[in-house]
Amino acid sequence: MPLPFTTAGEVRADLKLTGPLQQPVLSGIAQNTKPGKIDRIALSRYGAQFRLDTAAKLLTIGSIQATPTAGGQVTGGGRIRLDNPVQLALVFNAVNVPGDAIARDYNNGNAVPITVGPVNAQAQITGPATNLQTLARWQAAGGTYPGSGEILIANGVTTLRNTTLSVAGGTVNAQARAANGRWQASVVGSGVQLSRFSPALRGLFSGNFSLSGSLSSFSPASVQARDRLAFPKGFLLLGNR
């Protein structure tokens, strides 16, 4: 089956074959013999139970367990129906995965400018193998900006939605979309305490930002922005007093 990401690894399996000769049932337990990798995430341990019913054309995968090298735990399971096309229904849960280490993997080994902290997430992968849909709900309560949200990947489009962050005593809501090498985002801030960013700033900030750019570069110079700002309480101080 074509996968939307690269994989690497090696497993051994204890197998059991039962049932009629023309329509057997193959079951087993697989466990890794070497470290593995899914996309850019290194795994130290991974394994699963599985059962292939050839008569029903159904592959059932249970007790998936994977340990990222950086820490945390991922579990899951589901079914793959071997029709034409192949249909997937998989569920995964990630617990206490270190967000800062994962972020470095996706930032060319460089640390990101904020603390992400431990991340919990629940993901569902459904649909035909030729057009999978992935929905992930995540929570990161221990970072610089605690928050939660959803990521939807479908039809070649990645959507960030229902995302709320706690920023400097206020809230920031974000929506974003990435497709065809471009991205665009809408950010709404409310009640953000400016003094937490600089002693030269006072009052509460609210504003709307519309951002866009290329996925090939996230440098400030490559980002286009439109904004509407408001300072309903307090004021902005420039320079020294």
N, C-alpha and C positions, 0 to 999 in steps of 0.2 A: 504494500500500500504506500502511495506517496505521502510523505510527511512534510509539514510546513517548516520543519527545522531539522538540523543535522543531529545524528546520534552516533555514539561510539561506545564500545564496551564488549564484554565477553561473559557468557554465563555457562553453567553446567546445569543439567536437569535430570531428575529422577523421574522416569516415565512408567506409566501403566497403561496397557492396551487391553480393552475388554470389548464384549459385544460381538455381533455378527461379523463375519469376515469381510463382507461387502460394505458394511456400514459400521465400522468400529467407533469406539469412544476412546480418545487419547487424553489422559490426564497426567498431571505432573506438578512438580515443584521446581522452579528455577531459582538459582542463586548466582550472584556474580563471582567470577574468578579473577577479574581485573577491575581497577577503577573505571568508571564510565563517564560519559558526558552527554548532556542534552542541551543542544544549542551551545551556550557559553557557560552553563552551570556544571561544574565538576561534581561527580558523585563518588563517595567512598564505598557505599554499600547499596545494593538494590536487588530485589527479587520479587517473586509473585507465585501464586498458585494459578493453574489454568486447567480448563476442561474443554476439549474440542469434540462436539457431537456432530459427526459427519452426516448422519441422517437428517438432523435438524438444521444443518449448516450454521451452527452456532458455536462461537468461541466465547466462553465465559472466563473472565479474568478476575480473580479475587485476591484479597490480602496483598495488594501491591504495597511494598515498603521501600522507600528510598531515603538515604541519608546524604544530603549535600556535604561536600568536603568542608564547607564553611560553617556547617552546623544546622540545627533544626531537623525536622522530620516531615516526610511527605508520605501519605497513605492514600489508597484508593482502590478502585475496582470498576467493573462494568461488563458490558457485552459488546461483541462484534458479530453482527449477522452477515454471513458470507453469501449474500445475494449479489445480484448484478443491478446496481452497484452495491459495494460493501457499505453497510450501515453501522455507525459507531454510536455508542451511548456509554460514556465513561465519566466518572466522578473522582475528583482528587481533593485532598485536604492538606494544606501546608501549615505547620505549626512552628512558631518561633524561628523562622528562617531569618538569618541576619541580613537585613536589607542593605546595610552599608557595603558588605562584602560582595553581594550580588550586583549592586550598583557599580562597583569598581570593575567588575567583569564586563559590564556593558559600557564602560567609559574608558576603554583602552588601558585598564589597570590603574587609572587615576581616581583619587577620592573625590566624591561629589562635595559641593560647598556646604551642605547641610547634613545633619544626622538623620538617618532614616529610622534606625532602631529595628527591633524584631518585627517581623511581618507575619500575619496569619492570613490565609486565603483559602477560598473554596472555588473550585473550577469545574465546569461542565463542558465536555467536548461531545457534540452531537451532530448527526446528519450523515450524508453520504461521504465516503472517503474523498471523493473528487471535489466536494464543496463543504468542508467542515465549518462548524460554528463553535467558537470558544467563548464562554462567558465566565469571567473571574470576578469574584467579589473579595476585596482585600481590606484589611484593617492594620494600621500602623499607629499604635497608641504611644510609643515611647520615643518618637523622633522630635526633631526641632519643631516641626509643625504637625502635631498629631492629626490623624484623619482617617477617612475611609472612602471607598468608592468602588466603581465597577469598570471593567475593561471588556469590551466586546470586539471580537475579531470574526468577521464574516465577509464573504464576497470580496476579499482583497482589501477591506477597509478596517482599520483599527479605530475604535471609538472609546474615548474616556468620558464617562458619564456619571451622574449622581455622586460627584466627588466634592467632599467638604473637608476643609482643613482649618484647624485652630491656629490663628496667627496673631500674636501680640494682643491677646485679650479679645480679639474679634474673630470673625469667620471669613473664609474665602471659599467661594464655590467656583468650580471649574468644569468646563466641557471642552472636549477637543476631538479632532478627527484627523486621521492620517491616511493618505491614499495617493498612489501614482507619484511617489517621491516628494509630495508636499504635505504640509500640516497646517492646520488652523485651530485656534483656541479662543475661547471666551472666558474671561475671568471677572468675577464680581466680588469685591471686597466690602465688608461692612463692619464698622465699629473697631477698626484696627487702631491701637494706641501708638501714636507716632513716637512718643518718648522712648519706647523700647528699642527703637532703631538708632536714635541719636538724641543727646540732651538738648540739641538745638531745635528739636521738633516738639510741638505740643498739640494736644487736641486729638480728635478722633477722625479717622480717614475712611471715606467710602469712595468707590470708583468702579468703573467698568473698563475693561481692557479687551480689545480684539487684537490677537497676535496671529502672525502667519509666517511661514518660511519654508525652507527646503530641508528635507531629512538628511541631506548630505552634509549640512553644516548648521550648528546651533550657536555659532558665535553671535555676539550682540549686533555686529554690523550686518548680519544676514537676516535679522528678524525685522519684519515690518509690523508696526504697532499703530493702533488708533485708540484713543482713550477719552474718557469723560470722568473728570475728577470732581470731588466735592469734599468740603471740610465743614460739616454742619455744626461741629462743636469745637471751639478752640481755634488756633491759628498756627501758621507756619512762620518760624523765625529763621532768618537768613543771616549768616555772619555771627560775630561774637557780641556778647552783651557786656 
